[in-house]
Amino acid sequence: MRTSSHLAQVQYLPIIYSCPLGMSLAANLEQSPQTIMEQLAYLLTSKDDLDLERRQLLTEIVSSGWINFYLDAKLIADWLGRSLFWSQSNGINQLQLTARAIDTLDPTPTKLFPAQYIHARCCSLLRLGARENLITLADNQAQITQPESIPWLDREHNLWLSEIAEYNLLQQLMTISDSWVDNSDCRWSKLALNLSQNTAIFLADCRFLGEVKQQYPQKAIARLGLIALVQFWLEKILVEKLGVAAPREL
């Protein structure tokens, strides 16, 4: 088992992915979560540090059935690239929504207006990024046409997204994507509002125009990629989970 003092000796980003791996495997392996995690801890500690660093993965058994994955820049960049690529083929094409389907959506529920506002704001910023020739959008869509071209890492293989507001937003996006894949019966309205709140802080603290665009255009493009993921998930949650309109303009 890796202790906090051991983890402090290794460089890792302040993004932790927690997973109830023991509980997920308990039924299939016919063992208790505690037993599974004890066996996993033994396997992890039987590997030397160089091997763990080569795999660029730090783990920590924290409680019965749970494991923490400490994510490095490369792992996060891979996740971001795959997520953005997946979003391009799983987004909501508003041109294909029938008039009847649109009419069934609640236009402006008061409690969800912050999420609708941030969604429209993201769409506006993506269009602005396209006008500034930082990204290219599909016709009449808030989708980046070449998501694989987003430069998530700099030349030193560090993540361009390095501000606290960016880390918090990444953590929120990971939580939402997990909930979606698990198809869990969670409070989607709360997730949408939490995402919109974290996005508002990110937009206030992390610009992509002006000095950022001039000196670090790759950082500007990476931030637009993050905005595109926020737009995608807010639209999916609002329309498919909450039956609420996701306006692209306000």
N, C-alpha and C positions, 0 to 999 in steps of 0.2 A: 504494500500500500504506500502511495506517495504522500509524504507529509507536506504541510505548507512551507516548512523551511527548505525542503528539497525543491519545491516548485519555484521558490524565490530565486534559486540559482540559475534558472532558465528564462530566457526572454519569451514572453507570450503576451498576446493582446488581452485586454480586460473584457473579453467576451467568452462566456462559459455556456456550453450547451449541456444541459442536464437531461438525463434520460433514465426512466425506470426500467432499465434493461433486465434486471433480475426478475421483476414482476412480469415483464413481457414474455420471458422465456420459461417461467415456472411451469406453466401448463404443459408445454411441449416436452420439456425435459423431465417432468414429473419429479421435480426437486423444489425445495423451498427457495424463495428469493435470496435469503441469507446464504444458503449453501452455494448457490450459483455465483454470488458476488465474491464469496471467499475463494472459490476456485479461480475466478477471473483475476482477483487480486494477486493470487499466487503466480498466474501466468505472466501478469504484467511485471511483477517484481523479479521474475526469473530472467528477464531481458535486461541487458546492460544499457547504460545511458546512451551510448553511441547508437545503438539500434533504435531506441526510442526517438532520438533526434533525427535519424535518417528517415523514419516514418513520419516525422514532423507532427507527432501527436502526443500530447500530454494528457494523462487521465488520472482521476482520483476517485476512489471509492469513498463516498461520504456517509452513506447510511444504508440500512437494509433495503436492498433492491435498487438503489440509485447509484449512478456513476456520473461524474463530471468530465466533460471533454474540454480541455483548454485549447482554444483554436488559435492557430497562427495565421499569418497573412495569406499564405498560399491556400490553405484550406478555405478561408473566408472568400478569397477571390474566386476559387473554383465554385463554391456554393452560389455566389452572386452571379457568375456567368451562366451556370445551369438554370438558376431561377429566372433570370431575365430571358433566356432562350425559351424556357418552358412557357413563360407568360405570353410570348408572342403567338403561340398556337392555342392558348386556352383563355384568351381574353374575351370580352363581350363585344361583339360587333354591333354597335348601335344602329347601323344601317339595316341590319337584318332583323331587328326587333320589330314585330308587327305593331300596328297602331293599337290593337287590343291589348297586347302585352304591356305597352307603355302606359295605357290608361289604367291598368291594374296597379301600377306602382304609386305609392304614396309620395306626392311631390315634395313636400317640405315639412316633415315631422319636426317639431321644435327641438326635441332632445337630441336628434341626430344631425341638426343643421351644421354643427362644427365639422363633422366628418364630410358632409356634402360640400362645405366651403373649401376645406383642404383639398378635396378631390378636384374641384374646379380650379383651384389655385395651381395644383400640380399640372393639370392639362394646359393651363395658360403658360406656365414656366417651360413646359416641354415645347410648346409652339415658339416661345421666345428663343429657346436654345436652338431650334431649327432655323429661325431667322438669322441667328448669329453664326450659322454654319458650324455649330459644334456637333450637332446630330442631324440625322435625316429621319423624318417620320413618314409612315405609310399614309396614303391618301385618306383624308377625313378620319384618321385614327390617331390615338395618342400612343402609338407603338413605334419604337425605334426599329428601323428596317434592318440594321445589321448589329444585333446585340453582341455578337462575338467580337466586335471591334472595340468594345468599351475597355479602356486601359485601367484595370483595377489596381495593378501594381506598378511601381516606378522601377527605374533601372537597378536599384538595389534590392528589388523584390519586397519592398515595404508597401503596405496598403496606402493608397492615396487618401482613403477615408480614415483620418487619424484623430479627429476631434471627439470630445466626449459626447456631444450631441449626435454625431454619426454612429458611435458605438451603441448608444442607447437605442437609436432607430434600427440598427442592424439586429439588436437583441429582440426588439419588438417584432420585426419581420420574420425572424426565425420562429418565434412563438406562434405567430399566425399561420405560417406555412405548415408547421407541425399539426396544429389543430385542424387545418383543412384536410391534410392527408389522412389523419386519424378519423376524420368525419365525426369528431366528438360533439356531444351536445353541450357546447359551452355558451357563454354569454357573448354572442357576437356583437351586440351593441356596445358592450364594454370594451371589447377588443378594438372595434372601429374607433371609438372615442379615444382610447389610449394611443392608438396609432396616429390619429390626427393631432393629438396633443404633442407627442414626441416629434412629429413632422413640423409642427409650428415652431418649436424650439430650434430644430435643425435649419429651417428656412431662415430664421432670424440670425443664426450664428454662422451659417456656412453658405456664403454666396458663390455664384459661379461666373459672374460677369466682372467687369472692371479689372482690378489688379490681378485677380485670380485667373481670369481668362488670358490676360496678357503674359503673365509670368509662368503660369502653370496650367496650360490648356488641358492637359490630361486629367488634372484634378477636377477641373470644371466639367469635363465630360463624365467622369466617374460620379460626380454629384448628380448630374442629370440622369445617369443610370439608376441611382438610388431613388430619385424622384419618380422615375418610370415604374419601379417596383411598388412604391407606395400607391401610385395611381391605380395600378393593376389590382392590388389587394383591396383597396377601398371600394373600387367598383364591384368586385366580385362579392364582397361582404354585403354592401348596401343592396345590390340588385338580387343576388341569388339567395342570400341568407335572411335578409331583413325585408325584402319586398319594397325597397325604397329607391326612388330615383337617384341616379348618380350624375348630376348635371356637369357638363364640361364647360359651361359658362354660367356666370351669375350676374 
